[in-house]
Amino acid sequence: MGKKHQKKRFFCVKYIIKPDKKFDEFVELSKKKIGPGKMQEYTVVLDLVDKKVLKCELPDLPLHMRDNMPYERVYNHYRKWYADAIDQFIK
């Protein structure tokens, strides 16, 4: 992959809350920049290259914590389940 795409690596999560209060989790790894429309769809968006939390709007997370969530904390949480996919993606 050329340098043009090196900084375009995003880990995105979308949660769908079901009527029984359980949820489905959809994860996407994207090499393309996330536009404003797509950004609204996702609950969590991480920039894997610049190591930034671009969005973290989890339902049980207090509002004051949403803007200050450390990248390492969010990344390590998802890495528990998606380490193989992330490693394969960033190669």
DSSP file (Angstrom, degrees, kcal/mol; ACC not computed):
  #  RESIDUE AA STRUCTURE BP1 BP2  ACC     N-H-->O    O-->H-N    N-H-->O    O-->H-N    TCO  KAPPA ALPHA  PHI   PSI    X-CA   Y-CA   Z-CA
    1    1 A M              0   0    0      0, 0.0     5,-0.0     0, 0.0     0, 0.0   0.000 360.0 360.0 360.0 134.9    0.0    0.0    0.0
    2    2 A G    >   -     0   0    0      1,-0.1     3,-1.2     3,-0.0     4,-0.3  -0.148 360.0-100.2 -75.7 172.2    1.4    3.4   -0.9
    3    3 A K  G >  S+     0   0    0      1,-0.3     3,-1.1     2,-0.2     4,-0.5   0.759 113.4  75.5 -64.2 -25.1    2.0    6.4    1.3
    4    4 A K  G 3  S+     0   0    0      1,-0.3    -1,-0.3     2,-0.1     3,-0.2   0.850 104.5  35.3 -55.3 -35.8   -1.3    8.0    0.1
    5    5 A H  G X  S+     0   0    0     -3,-1.2     3,-1.5     1,-0.2    -1,-0.3   0.407  88.1  99.0-101.3   1.3   -3.3    5.5    2.2
    6    6 A Q  T <  S+     0   0    0     -3,-1.1    -1,-0.2    -4,-0.3    -2,-0.1   0.870  87.7  42.6 -60.2 -38.1   -1.0    5.2    5.3
    7    7 A K  T 3  S+     0   0    0     -4,-0.5     2,-0.7    -3,-0.2    -1,-0.3   0.343  94.6  86.6 -91.3   8.3   -2.9    7.6    7.4
    8    8 A K    <   +     0   0    0     -3,-1.5     2,-0.5    41,-0.1    -1,-0.2  -0.567  53.9 122.9-109.4  69.5   -6.3    6.4    6.4
    9    9 A R        +     0   0    0     -2,-0.7    39,-2.0    -3,-0.1    40,-0.6  -0.943  32.0 172.6-134.4 112.9   -6.9    3.5    8.9
   10   10 A F  E     -AB  30  47A   0     20,-3.0    20,-2.6    -2,-0.5     2,-0.6  -0.937  26.2-151.3-127.2 142.5   -9.9    3.6   11.1
   11   11 A F  E     -AB  29  46A   0     35,-2.3    35,-2.8    -2,-0.4     2,-0.4  -0.962  27.3-174.8-108.8 118.3  -11.5    1.2   13.5
   12   12 A C  E     -AB  28  45A   0     16,-3.1    16,-2.8    -2,-0.6     2,-0.4  -0.927  10.8-169.4-123.3 139.9  -15.3    1.8   13.7
   13   13 A V  E     -AB  27  44A   0     31,-2.7    30,-3.0    -2,-0.4    31,-1.9  -0.991   1.5-171.2-130.4 135.2  -18.0    0.2   15.9
   14   14 A K  E     -A   26   0A   0     12,-2.8    12,-3.0    -2,-0.4     2,-0.4  -0.994   8.6-157.3-125.3 131.0  -21.7    0.5   15.6
   15   15 A Y  E     -A   25   0A   0     -2,-0.4     2,-0.5    10,-0.2    10,-0.2  -0.901   2.9-162.7-108.8 135.7  -24.1   -0.8   18.2
   16   16 A I  E     -A   24   0A   0      8,-2.4     8,-2.4    -2,-0.4     2,-0.5  -0.971  14.3-146.6-115.4 115.1  -27.7   -1.7   17.5
   17   17 A I  E     -A   23   0A   0     -2,-0.5     6,-0.2     6,-0.2     5,-0.0  -0.705  14.9-149.2 -84.6 126.3  -29.8   -1.9   20.7
   18   18 A K    >   -     0   0    0      4,-3.3     3,-2.1    -2,-0.5    -1,-0.0  -0.496  28.6-102.7 -91.6 163.6  -32.5   -4.5   20.5
   19   19 A P  T 3  S+     0   0    0      0, 0.0    -1,-0.1     0, 0.0     4,-0.1   0.780 120.8  60.8 -57.6 -27.9  -35.9   -4.3   22.2
   20   20 A D  T 3  S-     0   0    0      2,-0.1     3,-0.1     1,-0.1    -3,-0.0   0.267 120.0-109.2 -85.1  14.5  -34.8   -6.8   24.8
   21   21 A K  S <  S+     0   0    0     -3,-2.1     2,-0.1     1,-0.3    -1,-0.1   0.466  85.1 118.2  71.7   3.4  -32.0   -4.3   25.8
   22   22 A K        -     0   0    0     -5,-0.0    -4,-3.3     1,-0.0     2,-0.3  -0.463  52.8-143.4 -86.9 171.1  -29.3   -6.6   24.4
   23   23 A F  E     -A   17   0A   0     -6,-0.2     2,-0.4    -2,-0.1    -6,-0.2  -0.956  12.0-135.4-140.0 156.6  -27.2   -5.2   21.5
   24   24 A D  E     -A   16   0A   0     -8,-2.4    -8,-2.4    -2,-0.3     2,-0.5  -0.897  21.8-148.9-105.3 140.8  -25.5   -6.2   18.3
   25   25 A E  E     -A   15   0A   0     -2,-0.4     2,-0.5   -10,-0.2   -10,-0.2  -0.955  10.6-169.9-115.6 122.1  -22.0   -5.0   17.7
   26   26 A F  E     -A   14   0A   0    -12,-3.0   -12,-2.8    -2,-0.5     2,-0.4  -0.952   6.0-165.7-112.9 127.1  -20.8   -4.3   14.1
   27   27 A V  E     -A   13   0A   0     -2,-0.5     2,-0.4   -14,-0.2   -14,-0.2  -0.917   6.4-177.7-116.6 137.8  -17.1   -3.6   13.5
   28   28 A E  E     -A   12   0A   0    -16,-2.8   -16,-3.1    -2,-0.4     2,-0.5  -0.999  15.3-155.9-134.5 137.4  -15.6   -2.1   10.4
   29   29 A L  E     -A   11   0A   0     -2,-0.4     2,-0.4   -18,-0.2   -18,-0.2  -0.966  23.4-171.5-109.7 123.7  -12.0   -1.4    9.5
   30   30 A S  E     -A   10   0A   0    -20,-2.6   -20,-3.0    -2,-0.5     4,-0.1  -0.951  31.4-170.4-126.6 135.9  -11.7    1.3    6.9
   31   31 A K  S    S+     0   0    0     -2,-0.4     2,-0.3   -22,-0.2    -1,-0.1   0.550  74.7  82.0 -91.1 -11.9   -8.7    2.6    4.9
   32   32 A K  S    S-     0   0    0      1,-0.1   -22,-0.1   -22,-0.1    -2,-0.1  -0.656  94.4 -95.5 -95.3 151.0  -10.9    5.5    3.6
   33   33 A K        -     0   0    0     -2,-0.3     2,-0.7     1,-0.1    -1,-0.1  -0.339  39.2-118.8 -61.7 142.3  -11.5    8.7    5.6
   34   34 A I        -     0   0    0     -4,-0.1    -1,-0.1     4,-0.1    11,-0.0  -0.768  30.5-149.6 -88.6 116.5  -14.8    8.6    7.5
   35   35 A G     >  -     0   0    0     -2,-0.7     4,-2.6     1,-0.1     5,-0.2  -0.235  30.1 -96.3 -79.5 172.8  -17.1   11.3    6.3
   36   36 A P  H  > S+     0   0    0      0, 0.0     4,-1.5     0, 0.0     5,-0.1   0.844 122.2  52.8 -61.1 -36.1  -19.7   13.2    8.4
   37   37 A G  H  > S+     0   0    0      2,-0.2     4,-0.9     1,-0.2     3,-0.2   0.944 114.0  41.2 -65.2 -47.6  -22.5   10.9    7.3
   38   38 A K  H >> S+     0   0    0      1,-0.2     4,-1.3     2,-0.2     3,-0.6   0.870 108.7  61.6 -66.5 -36.6  -20.7    7.7    8.2
   39   39 A M  H 3< S+     0   0    0     -4,-2.6     3,-0.2     1,-0.3    -1,-0.2   0.862 100.7  54.2 -59.4 -35.7  -19.4    9.3   11.4
   40   40 A Q  H 3< S+     0   0    0     -4,-1.5    -1,-0.3     1,-0.2    -2,-0.2   0.818 103.6  56.7 -67.7 -30.2  -23.0    9.7   12.6
   41   41 A E  H << S+     0   0    0     -4,-0.9    -1,-0.2    -3,-0.6    -2,-0.2   0.840  97.2  76.2 -68.9 -33.8  -23.7    6.0   12.1
   42   42 A Y     <  -     0   0    0     -4,-1.3   -28,-0.3    -3,-0.2     3,-0.1  -0.461  57.4-161.6 -87.9 151.9  -20.9    4.9   14.4
   43   43 A T  S    S+     0   0    0    -30,-3.0    14,-2.8     1,-0.3     2,-0.4   0.776  85.2  25.6 -92.6 -36.8  -20.7    4.8   18.1
   44   44 A V  E     +BC  13  56A   0    -31,-1.9   -31,-2.7    12,-0.2     2,-0.4  -0.997  62.9 178.4-132.8 133.2  -16.9    4.5   18.3
   45   45 A V  E     -BC  12  55A   0     10,-2.4     9,-2.4    -2,-0.4    10,-1.6  -0.978   6.4-173.5-136.0 123.1  -14.3    5.6   15.8
   46   46 A L  E     -BC  11  53A   0    -35,-2.8   -35,-2.3    -2,-0.4     2,-0.8  -0.937  21.7-141.5-115.9 138.3  -10.6    5.2   16.4
   47   47 A D  E  >> -BC  10  52A   0      5,-2.8     5,-1.3    -2,-0.4     4,-1.0  -0.884  16.8-167.5 -93.3 108.2   -7.7    6.5   14.2
   48   48 A L  T  45S+     0   0    0    -39,-2.0    -1,-0.1    -2,-0.8   -38,-0.1   0.689  81.6  46.4 -74.7 -19.2   -5.2    3.7   14.4
   49   49 A V  T  45S+     0   0    0    -40,-0.6    -1,-0.2   -42,-0.2   -42,-0.1   0.920 121.4  32.2 -88.0 -51.0   -2.4    5.7   12.8
   50   50 A D  T  45S-     0   0    0    -43,-0.2    -2,-0.2     2,-0.1    -1,-0.1   0.505 103.9-129.7 -84.6  -3.7   -2.6    8.9   14.8
   51   51 A K  T  <5 +     0   0    0     -4,-1.0     2,-0.3     1,-0.2    20,-0.2   0.958  56.7 140.9  53.3  61.0   -3.8    7.0   17.9
   52   52 A K  E   < -C   47   0A   0     -5,-1.3    -5,-2.8    19,-0.1     2,-0.8  -0.960  56.6-127.7-131.2 148.0   -6.8    9.2   18.5
   53   53 A V  E     +C   46   0A   0     -2,-0.3    -7,-0.2    -7,-0.2     3,-0.2  -0.873  26.9 177.9 -90.2 112.3  -10.4    8.6   19.6
   54   54 A L  E    S+     0   0A   0     -9,-2.4     2,-0.3    -2,-0.8    -8,-0.2   0.771  70.3   3.6 -86.5 -28.0  -12.5   10.5   17.0
   55   55 A K  E     +C   45   0A   0    -10,-1.6   -10,-2.4    -3,-0.1    -1,-0.3  -0.952  55.3 168.1-157.9 137.2  -15.8    9.4   18.5
   56   56 A C  E     +C   44   0A   0     -2,-0.3     2,-0.2   -12,-0.2   -12,-0.2  -0.677  13.8 154.9-151.6  92.0  -16.8    7.5   21.6
   57   57 A E        +     0   0    0    -14,-2.8   -13,-0.1    -2,-0.2     6,-0.1  -0.502  13.9 168.4-120.5  60.9  -20.5    7.8   22.4
   58   58 A L    >   -     0   0    0     -2,-0.2     3,-1.5     1,-0.1     8,-0.1  -0.537  40.2-125.0 -74.6 140.7  -21.3    4.7   24.4
   59   59 A P  T 3  S+     0   0    0      0, 0.0    -1,-0.1     0, 0.0     0, 0.0   0.837 107.6  43.7 -58.9 -37.8  -24.7    4.7   26.1
   60   60 A D  T 3  S+     0   0    0      2,-0.1    -2,-0.0    -3,-0.0    -3,-0.0   0.426  91.0 102.8 -89.3   2.4  -23.5    4.1   29.6
   61   61 A L  S <  S-     0   0    0     -3,-1.5     5,-0.1     1,-0.1    -5,-0.0  -0.754  78.1-118.1 -90.0 123.8  -20.6    6.5   29.4
   62   62 A P    >>  -     0   0    0      0, 0.0     3,-1.5     0, 0.0     4,-1.0  -0.239  23.7-116.4 -58.8 148.7  -21.2    9.9   31.1
   63   63 A L  H >> S+     0   0    0      1,-0.3     4,-0.7     2,-0.2     3,-0.6   0.856 112.7  57.5 -56.2 -40.0  -21.1   12.9   28.8
   64   64 A H  H 34 S+     0   0    0      1,-0.2    -1,-0.3     2,-0.2     4,-0.2   0.713 107.3  49.6 -68.1 -18.4  -18.1   14.5   30.5
   65   65 A M  H X4 S+     0   0    0     -3,-1.5     3,-0.6     1,-0.1     4,-0.4   0.686  92.1  76.7 -90.7 -19.9  -16.0   11.3   29.8
   66   66 A R  H X< S+     0   0    0     -4,-1.0     3,-0.5    -3,-0.6    -2,-0.2   0.868  99.7  40.8 -61.5 -38.6  -16.9   11.0   26.1
   67   67 A D  T 3< S+     0   0    0     -4,-0.7    -1,-0.3     1,-0.2    -2,-0.1   0.621 119.5  45.7 -84.5 -12.6  -14.6   13.8   25.0
   68   68 A N  T <  S+     0   0    0     -3,-0.6    -1,-0.2    -4,-0.2    -2,-0.2   0.159  72.3 135.9-117.9  18.0  -11.8   12.7   27.3
   69   69 A M    <   -     0   0    0     -3,-0.5   -16,-0.2    -4,-0.4     2,-0.1  -0.543  58.2-120.1 -71.7 122.3  -11.6    9.0   26.8
   70   70 A P     >  -     0   0    0      0, 0.0     4,-1.8     0, 0.0     3,-0.3  -0.381  11.2-132.9 -65.5 137.4   -8.0    7.9   26.5
   71   71 A Y  H  > S+     0   0    0      1,-0.2     4,-3.2   -20,-0.2     5,-0.3   0.908 104.3  55.5 -54.8 -46.7   -7.1    6.2   23.2
   72   72 A E  H  > S+     0   0    0      1,-0.2     4,-2.5     2,-0.2    -1,-0.2   0.867 106.3  51.1 -58.8 -38.7   -5.2    3.4   24.9
   73   73 A R  H  > S+     0   0    0     -3,-0.3     4,-1.6     2,-0.2    -1,-0.2   0.936 115.5  40.1 -65.8 -46.7   -8.2    2.5   27.1
   74   74 A V  H  X S+     0   0    0     -4,-1.8     4,-2.0     2,-0.2     5,-0.2   0.934 117.0  49.6 -67.8 -46.7  -10.6    2.3   24.2
   75   75 A Y  H  X S+     0   0    0     -4,-3.2     4,-2.3     1,-0.2    -2,-0.2   0.929 111.1  48.5 -59.2 -48.0   -8.1    0.5   21.9
   76   76 A N  H  X S+     0   0    0     -4,-2.5     4,-1.1    -5,-0.3    -1,-0.2   0.843 107.4  57.1 -63.7 -33.8   -7.2   -2.1   24.5
   77   77 A H  H  < S+     0   0    0     -4,-1.6     3,-0.5    -5,-0.2     4,-0.4   0.954 114.3  36.7 -61.2 -50.2  -10.8   -2.8   25.2
   78   78 A Y  H >X S+     0   0    0     -4,-2.0     4,-2.3     1,-0.2     3,-1.0   0.796 106.9  67.3 -75.0 -27.7  -11.6   -3.7   21.6
   79   79 A R  H 3X S+     0   0    0     -4,-2.3     4,-1.1     1,-0.2    -1,-0.2   0.801  87.1  70.1 -62.5 -28.5   -8.2   -5.4   21.0
   80   80 A K  H 3< S+     0   0    0     -4,-1.1    -1,-0.2    -3,-0.5    -2,-0.2   0.876 116.3  21.8 -54.9 -38.5   -9.3   -8.1   23.5
   81   81 A W  H <4 S+     0   0    0     -3,-1.0    -2,-0.2    -4,-0.4    -1,-0.2   0.712 132.6  37.7-103.5 -25.4  -11.8   -9.4   20.9
   82   82 A Y  H  X S+     0   0    0     -4,-2.3     4,-2.6     1,-0.1     5,-0.2   0.087  71.5 119.7-119.8  23.8  -10.5   -8.1   17.6
   83   83 A A  H  X S+     0   0    0     -4,-1.1     4,-2.9     1,-0.2     5,-0.2   0.905  78.5  49.5 -58.0 -45.8   -6.7   -8.3   17.9
   84   84 A D  H  > S+     0   0    0      1,-0.2     4,-2.3     2,-0.2    -1,-0.2   0.922 113.2  46.1 -61.8 -44.4   -6.3  -10.7   14.9
   85   85 A A  H  > S+     0   0    0      2,-0.2     4,-2.0     1,-0.2    -1,-0.2   0.910 114.7  47.6 -65.6 -42.3   -8.4   -8.5   12.6
   86   86 A I  H  X S+     0   0    0     -4,-2.6     4,-2.3     2,-0.2    -2,-0.2   0.936 112.4  48.7 -64.9 -46.8   -6.6   -5.3   13.7
   87   87 A D  H  X S+     0   0    0     -4,-2.9     4,-0.5    -5,-0.2    -2,-0.2   0.908 112.9  47.7 -60.3 -42.6   -3.2   -6.9   13.2
   88   88 A Q  H >< S+     0   0    0     -4,-2.3     3,-0.6    -5,-0.2    -1,-0.2   0.883 112.3  51.1 -64.4 -39.0   -4.1   -8.2    9.8
   89   89 A F  H 3< S+     0   0    0     -4,-2.0    -2,-0.2     1,-0.2    -1,-0.2   0.878 109.0  47.7 -68.3 -40.6   -5.5   -4.8    8.8
   90   90 A I  H 3<        0   0    0     -4,-2.3    -1,-0.2     1,-0.2    -2,-0.2   0.460 360.0 360.0 -87.2   1.1   -2.5   -2.7    9.8
   91   91 A K    <<        0   0    0     -3,-0.6    -1,-0.2    -4,-0.5    -2,-0.1   0.498 360.0 360.0 -65.7 360.0    0.1   -4.9    8.0
